[in-house]
Amino acid sequence: MDSVDFQEAEVPAVVVGDPPKNHWRDVHILSFAFLLIFLAYGAAQNLESTVNTDQDLGTTSVGILYLSFTLFSLVASPMVRLLGSKRALVLGTTGYWLFIASNLKPSWYTMVPASVFLGFAASIIWVGQGTYLTSAARSHAKDSHLHEGTVIGNFNGEFWGILATTQEGGSLRGKTLLFSVFLGSMTLGTILMCFLHKRDGKREDRPAPSANILSSIISLLKLAIAPLRDKRMQLIIPFLAYSGLQQAFVWAEFTKYIVSPALGVSGVGAAMALYGASGAICSLAAGRFTSGLSSITLIISGGAFLQILVLIWLFLKDSLKTGVLHTVYPLLMAMIWGMGDGVFNTLLNAALGILFRHDTEAVFSQLKVWQSASTAVVFFLSPHITFQAMLILMISALCVSVAGFLFLTLQVEKTFSSGN
């Protein structure tokens, strides 16, 4: 294991040539393009169970979407390698656009195919996002003589901080007009993506063109699953899965069993707004304070402490107090949970970018595989187990995740020390 993959290295000299790209410009564009797309998509997804109730069309479509997302994430890495990260980002937006458009004429013949295609689109847009942002950070660190880990943290902090502001509680007022506005927002986001610089240079690990198409596909798939043989990836996988679990827990369990009984359905929007706002602030702060794997571990441990505090709080209390506290507790919990979510989103992406310099697409593909699969698990388990059982599952998963990440850090530090 090469210590250069995860520790500070001497900053290379800037090569004289073409003027460097404005890397921060690309981060701003990428962040606001995702904001426009996911403001619309997030609200639409929240409304699916409300606007498409016939035979549970809306809920079923979301379930199909996440199943498709999981399966396509397995092959998203070679797709992004072939397309390039910018093309993958632009192509990925079409799936979200089509899904929103299908809501204007909802039926099994429009919603199901759109959900399947969105699973594919989501897999390549998210792998493309992680690859593009990490590439921009590395280039900026090299051009500006900055520490790579710090820049990766800063770039992820801005992106996830802006994206966290998309959390909201949707309301239904004129379905056709509402979804038409969503389409307009997504179209603007897609157009904005087109102004990104290309960042796909020559890759030593990209398979050479071959006359045998099957052989080329097999080579690409081998590269996609290669990270699974890396002990570092094996240790971080539990946290990747937990990051999906904790997001699904908010959507499927927390709002249903905690927020709605205390504040009513109308209070879900306020709780999710606090969740998103605290996540945005913590994403930005976590990114600013990141300087390497040690700082990432410290901050992630803080985020884990906040979430396990909420889980234990919920587990030990059969019911929330009445009166003012009956209203305050759910909002406070949503805010604390959002703080942990903001930390995890920012720093898990940063950690992957720091640890795996040469397997970027494959690593971010694994991130989405484990996140989407664990999200689907929560939605499938939710109707069949009690809220208390779900809390036990969440506490256990979080403990295993933190233990694995701490052991990863110790192994990395040990390898670095022995290398010196």
C-alpha positions in Angstrom: 0.0 0.0 0.0 1.5 3.3 -1.1 1.5 5.9 1.6 1.3 8.7 -1.0 -2.4 7.6 -1.6 -3.5 8.9 1.7 -0.9 11.2 3.3 0.6 14.6 2.6 3.1 14.5 -0.3 5.5 17.1 -1.5 3.6 19.5 -3.8 4.9 19.2 -7.4 6.0 22.2 -9.3 3.6 23.8 -11.6 4.2 22.9 -15.3 4.5 25.9 -17.6 2.0 25.7 -20.4 -1.6 26.6 -20.9 -3.2 28.9 -18.3 -4.7 26.9 -15.5 -8.5 26.4 -15.5 -10.5 28.3 -13.0 -11.2 25.3 -10.7 -13.4 27.2 -8.2 -15.6 28.4 -11.1 -16.3 24.8 -12.0 -17.1 23.9 -8.4 -19.6 26.8 -8.3 -21.2 25.8 -11.6 -21.4 22.1 -10.5 -22.9 23.0 -7.1 -25.6 25.3 -8.5 -26.5 23.0 -11.4 -27.1 20.2 -8.9 -29.1 22.7 -6.7 -31.4 23.5 -9.6 -31.9 19.8 -10.5 -32.4 18.5 -7.0 -34.6 21.3 -5.7 -37.0 20.0 -8.3 -36.4 16.3 -8.0 -36.4 16.3 -4.2 -39.7 18.0 -4.0 -41.1 15.7 -6.7 -40.0 12.6 -4.9 -41.5 13.8 -1.6 -44.8 14.2 -3.5 -44.9 10.8 -5.2 -46.9 9.1 -2.5 -49.4 12.0 -2.5 -50.0 12.7 -6.2 -49.8 9.2 -7.6 -51.9 7.1 -5.2 -53.6 4.8 -7.8 -52.4 1.3 -6.9 -49.4 2.9 -5.1 -47.9 4.0 -8.4 -45.8 6.7 -6.8 -44.4 4.6 -4.0 -43.7 1.7 -6.3 -42.0 3.9 -8.8 -39.6 5.2 -6.1 -38.9 1.6 -5.0 -38.1 0.6 -8.6 -35.9 3.6 -9.0 -33.7 2.7 -6.0 -33.4 -0.9 -7.1 -32.4 0.2 -10.6 -30.0 2.7 -9.1 -28.3 -0.1 -7.1 -27.9 -2.4 -10.1 -26.7 0.2 -12.5 -24.2 1.6 -9.9 -22.4 -1.7 -10.3 -21.4 -0.8 -13.9 -21.4 3.0 -13.6 -17.6 3.2 -13.3 -16.8 1.8 -16.8 -19.6 4.0 -18.2 -18.1 7.2 -16.7 -14.7 6.1 -17.9 -16.0 5.7 -21.5 -18.1 8.9 -21.5 -15.9 11.2 -19.4 -17.1 12.8 -16.3 -18.6 15.9 -17.9 -20.6 13.9 -20.5 -21.7 11.6 -17.8 -23.0 14.6 -15.8 -24.9 16.0 -18.7 -26.4 12.7 -19.8 -27.3 11.9 -16.2 -29.6 15.0 -16.0 -31.8 13.5 -18.7 -33.1 10.8 -16.4 -34.3 13.3 -13.9 -35.9 15.4 -16.6 -37.7 12.3 -18.0 -38.9 11.2 -14.5 -40.5 14.6 -13.8 -42.0 14.7 -17.3 -43.6 11.2 -16.7 -45.5 12.7 -13.8 -47.4 15.0 -16.2 -49.0 11.8 -17.6 -48.6 9.2 -14.8 -49.3 5.6 -15.6 -47.5 2.3 -15.3 -46.3 2.7 -18.9 -44.7 6.0 -18.3 -43.6 6.0 -14.6 -42.0 2.5 -14.5 -39.7 3.0 -17.6 -38.8 6.5 -16.4 -37.9 5.1 -13.0 -35.7 2.4 -14.5 -33.9 4.9 -16.7 -33.5 7.3 -13.8 -31.7 4.6 -11.9 -29.2 4.4 -14.7 -28.9 8.2 -15.0 -28.5 8.6 -11.2 -25.7 6.1 -11.1 -23.6 7.9 -13.8 -24.4 11.4 -12.6 -23.3 10.7 -9.0 -20.1 8.8 -10.1 -19.4 11.6 -12.5 -19.9 14.2 -9.8 -17.5 12.5 -7.4 -14.9 12.0 -10.1 -15.2 15.5 -11.5 -15.1 17.2 -8.1 -12.0 15.2 -7.0 -10.2 15.9 -10.3 -10.9 19.6 -9.9 -9.6 19.6 -6.3 -6.4 17.8 -7.3 -5.8 20.2 -10.2 -6.4 23.2 -8.0 -4.0 21.9 -5.3 -1.3 21.3 -7.9 -1.8 24.7 -9.6 -2.0 26.7 -6.4 0.7 24.8 -4.4 -1.9 23.8 -1.7 -2.3 20.6 0.3 -4.5 18.2 -1.7 -6.5 16.9 1.3 -7.4 20.4 2.3 -8.6 21.4 -1.2 -10.6 18.2 -1.5 -12.3 19.0 1.8 -13.0 22.6 0.8 -14.5 21.6 -2.6 -16.7 18.9 -1.1 -17.8 21.3 1.7 -19.1 23.8 -0.8 -20.8 21.2 -3.0 -22.6 19.3 -0.2 -23.3 22.5 1.7 -25.2 24.0 -1.3 -26.9 20.6 -2.1 -28.2 20.3 1.5 -30.3 23.4 1.0 -32.6 21.4 -1.3 -34.3 19.6 1.6 -37.9 20.8 1.8 -41.4 19.6 2.4 -43.3 19.6 -0.8 -46.8 20.9 -1.1 -49.4 20.2 -3.9 -50.9 23.2 -5.5 -51.7 22.7 -9.1 -49.9 19.5 -10.2 -49.4 20.4 -13.9 -48.0 23.8 -13.1 -45.9 22.5 -10.3 -44.2 19.8 -12.4 -43.8 22.2 -15.3 -41.8 24.5 -13.0 -39.8 21.5 -11.9 -38.9 20.8 -15.6 -37.9 24.4 -16.1 -35.6 24.2 -13.1 -34.0 21.0 -14.3 -33.5 22.4 -17.8 -31.6 25.3 -16.3 -29.4 22.9 -14.3 -28.7 20.9 -17.4 -27.7 24.0 -19.4 -25.4 25.1 -16.6 -23.6 21.7 -16.7 -22.6 22.4 -20.3 -20.4 25.3 -19.1 -18.1 23.0 -17.1 -14.6 22.4 -18.3 -13.7 18.9 -19.4 -11.4 17.2 -17.0 -10.7 13.8 -18.5 -7.1 13.5 -19.6 -5.1 10.4 -20.5 -5.5 7.6 -17.9 -2.9 5.0 -17.4 -5.5 2.6 -15.9 -7.9 3.0 -18.9 -8.0 -0.2 -21.0 -6.5 0.2 -24.4 -9.0 0.1 -27.4 -9.6 -3.5 -28.5 -11.1 -5.1 -31.5 -12.8 -7.6 -29.1 -15.6 -5.6 -27.6 -16.4 -8.3 -25.0 -12.8 -8.3 -23.9 -12.9 -4.5 -23.4 -16.1 -4.7 -21.4 -14.7 -7.4 -19.2 -11.5 -5.3 -18.6 -13.7 -2.3 -17.6 -15.8 -4.4 -15.2 -12.6 -5.8 -13.6 -11.5 -2.2 -12.9 -15.0 -1.4 -11.5 -14.8 -4.1 -8.8 -11.0 -3.8 -8.2 -11.5 -1.6 -5.1 -13.3 -4.4 -3.3 -10.0 -6.3 -3.1 -8.5 -3.3 -1.2 -8.5 -3.6 2.6 -9.1 0.1 2.9 -12.3 -0.1 0.9 -13.4 -3.2 2.9 -13.0 -1.1 6.1 -14.9 1.9 4.8 -17.8 0.0 3.2 -19.8 -0.2 6.5 -19.8 3.6 6.7 -20.8 4.0 3.0 -23.7 1.7 3.7 -24.6 3.6 6.9 -24.6 6.9 5.1 -27.5 5.6 3.0 -29.3 4.0 6.0 -29.3 7.3 7.9 -30.7 9.3 5.1 -33.5 6.7 4.4 -34.2 6.6 8.2 -35.1 10.3 8.1 -37.3 10.0 5.0 -39.1 6.7 5.9 -39.1 6.5 9.7 -38.3 9.7 11.5 -40.9 11.9 9.7 -43.5 9.1 10.0 -43.1 8.1 13.7 -41.7 11.3 15.3 -42.4 14.4 13.3 -45.9 13.8 12.0 -47.4 12.6 15.3 -46.0 15.7 17.1 -46.4 18.4 14.4 -48.8 17.0 11.9 -48.1 16.5 8.2 -47.6 20.2 7.7 -44.8 20.2 10.3 -42.7 17.8 8.2 -41.6 20.7 5.9 -40.3 22.7 8.9 -38.4 19.7 10.3 -36.8 18.9 6.9 -35.9 22.6 6.4 -34.0 22.5 9.7 -32.5 19.2 8.8 -31.3 20.7 5.5 -30.1 24.0 7.0 -28.0 22.4 9.7 -26.6 19.9 7.1 -25.6 22.8 4.8 -23.8 24.7 7.6 -22.0 21.6 8.8 -21.0 20.5 5.3 -19.3 23.9 4.7 -17.7 23.9 8.1 -16.4 20.3 7.8 -14.9 21.0 4.4 -13.1 24.1 5.8 -11.6 22.2 8.7 -10.4 19.2 6.7 -6.7 18.8 6.2 -6.2 15.0 5.8 -7.4 11.7 7.0 -6.8 12.4 10.7 -8.9 15.5 10.7 -11.6 13.7 8.7 -11.7 10.9 11.3 -12.0 13.4 14.2 -14.9 15.3 12.6 -16.7 12.2 11.4 -16.5 10.8 14.9 -18.2 14.0 16.1 -21.0 13.6 13.5 -21.4 9.9 14.6 -21.7 11.0 18.2 -24.5 13.4 17.4 -26.5 10.8 15.5 -26.1 8.1 18.1 -27.2 10.6 20.7 -30.5 11.1 18.8 -30.9 7.3 18.3 -30.4 6.6 22.0 -32.7 9.5 22.9 -35.4 8.0 20.7 -34.8 4.4 21.9 -35.1 5.3 25.6 -38.2 7.5 25.3 -41.4 5.6 24.5 -43.2 8.9 23.7 -42.2 12.5 23.6 -43.3 15.0 26.2 -46.5 17.0 25.7 -46.7 20.8 25.6 -44.0 23.0 24.2 -41.3 20.2 24.4 -43.6 18.0 22.3 -43.1 20.5 19.5 -39.5 21.4 20.1 -38.0 17.9 20.4 -38.7 16.7 16.8 -37.3 19.9 15.4 -34.2 19.7 17.6 -33.6 16.1 16.6 -34.0 16.9 13.0 -31.4 19.7 13.3 -28.9 17.4 15.1 -29.4 14.6 12.7 -28.8 17.0 9.8 -25.5 18.0 11.3 -24.3 14.4 11.2 -25.6 13.9 7.7 -23.8 17.0 6.5 -20.5 15.8 8.0 -20.9 12.3 6.5 -21.8 13.5 3.0 -18.8 15.9 2.8 -16.1 13.8 4.5 -16.8 10.4 3.2 -16.5 11.8 -0.3 -13.3 13.6 0.7 -11.9 10.5 2.3 -12.5 8.5 -0.9 -10.8 11.1 -3.0 -7.8 11.2 -0.7 -7.4 7.4 -0.2 -7.9 6.2 -3.7 -6.1 8.5 -6.1 -6.0 6.0 -9.1 -9.4 4.4 -8.9 -11.7 7.5 -8.7 -14.6 6.3 -10.9 -14.6 2.8 -9.4 -14.5 4.1 -5.9 -17.4 6.5 -6.3 -19.3 3.8 -8.1 -18.9 1.6 -4.9 -20.1 4.5 -2.8 -23.4 4.7 -4.7 -23.8 0.9 -4.8 -23.7 0.7 -1.0 -25.7 3.9 -0.4 -28.5 3.0 -2.7 -28.7 -0.6 -1.6 -28.9 0.3 2.1 -31.6 3.0 1.3 -33.6 0.3 -0.5 -33.2 -2.0 2.6 -34.8 0.6 4.9 -37.8 1.2 2.5 -38.4 -2.6 2.2 -37.9 -3.3 5.9 -39.9 -0.4 7.2 -43.4 -1.9 6.8 -42.3 -5.2 8.4 -40.4 -4.3 11.6 -41.1 -2.0 14.5 -39.6 1.4 15.0 -37.7 0.1 18.0 -36.2 -2.7 15.9 -35.2 -0.1 13.3 -33.5 2.0 16.0 -31.5 -1.1 17.2 -30.4 -1.7 13.6 -29.3 1.9 13.2 -27.3 1.9 16.4 -25.6 -1.4 15.6 -24.8 -0.2 12.0 -23.3 3.1 13.3 -21.1 1.4 15.9 -19.7 -1.0 13.3 -19.2 1.8 10.8 -17.2 4.0 13.3 -15.1 1.0 14.5 -14.2 0.2 10.9 -13.3 3.8 10.1 -11.2 4.2 13.2 -9.3 0.9 12.4 -8.8 2.2 8.8 -7.2 5.4 10.1 -4.9 3.4 12.4 -3.9 1.2 9.6 -3.1 4.1 7.3 -1.1 5.9 10.0 0.8 2.7 10.8 1.6 2.2 7.1 2.8 5.8 6.8 4.9 5.6 9.9 6.6 2.3 8.8 7.2 3.8 5.4 9.2 6.6 7.0 
